[in-house]
Amino acid sequence: MKKTLTIYRVRRSAYDIKSQKGAYILLEAAIKKAKQSKCNVYDNNLKCIFKYGGN
C-alpha cells in the first residue's frame, strides 16, 4: 500500500490560491505560519486542519 505525502497549505480560504502563504510537509510548521499570517491550514483534499481564530 502506497502512502500519500500530505502537503499542508496555508491560505485565507481553501480555494483562494492567491492568498497562499506557503506549503509545508510538517503540520506544526504550517500551523506556526498560519498563526503568523492569520490564515487557515488545509490538507491535500482542502479540508481545514487548523482554523485561525485570532488568538
C-alpha positions, 0 to 999 in steps of 0.5 A, spaced: 500 500 500 502 506 497 502 512 502 500 519 500 505 525 502 500 530 505 502 537 503 499 542 508 497 549 505 496 555 508 491 560 505 485 565 507 480 560 504 481 553 501 480 555 494 483 562 494 490 560 491 492 567 491 492 568 498 497 562 499 502 563 504 506 557 503 506 549 503 509 545 508 510 537 509 510 538 517 503 540 520 506 544 526 510 548 521 504 550 517 500 551 523 506 556 526 505 560 519 498 560 519 498 563 526 503 568 523 499 570 517 492 569 520 490 564 515 487 557 515 491 550 514 488 545 509 490 538 507 491 535 500 483 534 499 482 542 502 479 540 508 481 545 514 486 542 519 487 548 523 482 554 523 485 561 525 481 564 530 485 570 532 488 568 538 
